[in-house]
């Protein structure tokens, strides 16, 4: 095995965080739920929602048997609530086409609603121990720094980057799946974006970026997501009003929530188009 994964795996065995979707005996469904929730959301915010979700819906079929609106309600304030709709849609397919069991191959996972290349590879690796290149933001940053001396990876995954990741992927399914988790953990807690703890890194002596003096990123501008005053914030405020209500909400209640009529109407229209809200009768809104 290459020195890089071997060292990172040794570090991970001693320092990995105790997360419920990593514990022995966790179900593939727990892993799948975690992967949907962790997209663009920190672990600390996901933990209580993941626990509540699994308590209420311990299987895909349990979720599929309820309405998509209940999934949106339980999603709470995790953000990007369309993920809840996609997870509900995936659970429905699992119930109807896979006997209620999360499929165990990359190809079957990729065919599920809301599952892309990364999520399919991650579930196949973490839930079933399959050998796949798993490239999330943390892994990509670790590989960019250790192997190419770049502070950050390119904005989008390239064929060259995928080939480079494959070149250090351990040969066995077990080691490859462990490497995917370990390299992700290293990026999350040591090789972070803003303040990398190189002094505590188990592979600092193998890191091309550190050896080069930690040069600043010189690629395309990295996106910085604004939130205050955006349509996204407006959508979140409107959705929260309906989500927290026990019965349909009148338009006037939504109008009182946001002071800019044009933006409010645009956000409301997009929530309806996305299936996150339903107009149950003219001027009254509820979860679907």
N, C-alpha and C positions, 0 to 999 in steps of 0.2 A: 504494500500500500504506500502511496505517496506520503512524504513526511507531513505535508500540510493537513490532510484529513486525519492522519494518525494522531497528531498532536492535539488537534481540535477535539477529536473524539475523547481523548484522555481527559482533557480539561472539562468537557461536557459531563462526563461520568461523575465528576466530583462537584461541579458547580451549577448544574441545571436547576432552574426554578421548578418548584412543585406546582404544576398546573394540572387541573382535573382531566383535561383531554390527553395528558401524557401518562397518567397513572396506569399501572398494570390492571388489566380487566376492563378498561374503558371501552365503550362500544364504538363501532365505526360511525354511528349516528352522532355521538358526542363529538368526534373529530370533525365530522362534516359541519355541524352547527358552529363549532369554534372557527372553522375556516371562513364561513360566511360572515360571522360577527367580527372577526379580526381584520377584515378588509378596511383599511383606513381608520381603524379604531384601536386605541391602546388597550393592552391586556387588562389594566386595572378597571377600566370601564366595562369590559366584556365579562369579567368573572361573575359578578352577581346576576347578570342577565342570563348568562349561559346556565348557571345553576338553576335559576327559576324556570327557564325554558325546559331543561331536561326533567325537572320535577313534574312539570305539567304535561309535557309531551315526550315521554321516554323513548318513543319509537317514531319513525317517519309516518306510519299509519295513524298514530294518535294525532299528529298535527294535521295530516291531510283530511281527517274526519271533521275538523272544525273549519270555519270560514277563514278566508284570507284576511278579513278584517281583524279577527282575533290575533292573527300573527302580527299584524301591524301594531295592534294595541300592546301586545307583549314586548314588542321590539323597544318600546319606550323611547328614550332619548339617545339611543346609540348613534343616530344619524344615518343618512342615506337609507331611508326606510324601504326603498324599492328592493333592497336585499331581503327584507322579510317576505315580500311577495314572491320573489324568486325562490327562496327557500321553501315556501309553502307549495309552489308549483313543482319543485323538484321532489318534495315529499309525496305529492300526489302521483307523480309518475312512478316513484319507487313503490308505492302501495299498489298501483294498478298494473305495473309491468314487470316488477321484480319481486313479487311476493312479499313486499314490505321490508326487504333487506337491502341495505345500501350495496350497490354493485361493487365488485372488487377489482375491476379492470379499468385502466385509463380510458379506453375507448367507450365503455359503457357510462362511465362517469362524465366524460366530455359531452355525451349526448343529453345529459340532464339539463333542464332549464337553469340558467344562471351560473353554469359551471364552465369556466374557460380552461385554458391550458394549465395555468398555475394551479388552480383549485383541484383539477382532476389529478394532476401529478402529486399534489400535497396529500390528498385523501388516500390515493393509492399507496403512497409511501408511509404515511403516519398511521393509517388504520390497518393496512394489510401487508406492510413490510416489502413493498415492491421497489424495484430499482428504477428510479426516474431522476432526471435533472429537475430540481425544484428551485425555481428562481423567483423569490420575492425580493422586495427592496433591500432587506437586510443581507441576504445571501449575495445579491448582486454587488453591494457595497464591499463586502468582505473580499470577494473575488477580484473586484476592480483594484482594490488597494494592494492585496497580497501578490497578485499575479501580473498586473499591468502598470502599477505605480500611479494610477489615477485616483483622485480623491473620491470621485463618484462615477457610477456607471452612466452610460448614455441614457437619454430619456426613454428610449424603447429598446427592448431586447432584440439583438441582432443575431444572425446566424453564427457569426464569429464568436459572439459571447456565449452562445449555447454550446458551440464546439469546445470552447475553452473550459466551460463548466464540466462538460463531459470528460475532458482529459484528466480531471482529478477525481472523478466519481469512482468510489471503490467498486471492486468487481462483484462482490456478493450482494444479494438483495438486502441482507441484514445490515451490513456495514454501510451500504448506500443510503438506506432509509435513516440510519442513525446519523450519518454525515449531513443529510438534509436538515434534520432537526438541530444538530450541533452547530452547523455554520449559521443557521438562522438565529440561534441563541447568542452566538458570539457577536453578530451584528446588532442584536437588540440590546445587549447589556455592556459590551466592551467596545466594539468597533462602531460606535454610534455616529450619526451624521454630524452633530454639532460639536461634541466634546469626546472624541475617542480616548479611551483610557489605555494608551499604548504601554504604559508602565505595568499594566496588569495583563497584557495580552500574551497568550501562550505561544503565539507564532510571530512575535515582533521581530525576531531575528531572521524570519523567512519573508518578511513583508517588503515588497519592492517599493511601496509608497513611503514607508518609514525610512528605508535606506536612501531614498532620493531626497530626503529632507522634508517630506510631507508637502509637496508642491500643491498650490491651490488649484482647484478645478478650473479648467479653461474651455470646457465644452459649451454646448448650447445652454441658454439661460434656463435655470431650474425654476419650475412653476412654484409660486408662493400663493397659496389659497387664501383669499380674503373671505370673510363671512359677514361681518356687520354691514347691514344695509343691502345685502344681496337678495336676489330672488330666492336663493336657497334658504336664507334666514326667514324670509317671509313665508315660504312654504312650510318650514318647520313650525313657525308660530301658529299658522292656520291649522295644520295637522294636529298640533298638540291640543288645541281647543276641542276639536272633534274627538280625538282619542281619549281625552280625559272626561268626556261627557257620557252620561248613562243613557241618553236618548238623542235623537236627531237635533242638530243645531241649526237655528235660523241664520240666514245670510247676515242679518243685522249684527249678530254676535261676532261674526267673522270681520265685518266692516269695522267694528270697534277695536279689533285687535291690531290693525295695521293702518296707518294714516295716509298712505299714498294709494289712491283708488286704482290708478292704472297698473301699478305693480301688483297690488293685491289681486286684482281681477286676473292678471296674467298668471300669477302663482296659483290661484284657485283653479283656473282652466287647466293648468299643467298637472295639478293633483288629480283632477278628474280624468284627464287623458291617460295618466299613468296607472289608473286603477287604484290609487291610494284612498280616494274618496268616492262616494256615490251620492248623487242627488236623488234622494228617496221620494221626494215630491217637490214641485217647484219652490225653490228658495229654501229648502231644508236639506242638510247634509249629514251623512253618517259614514262610518267605515264600511267597506264593501262586505 
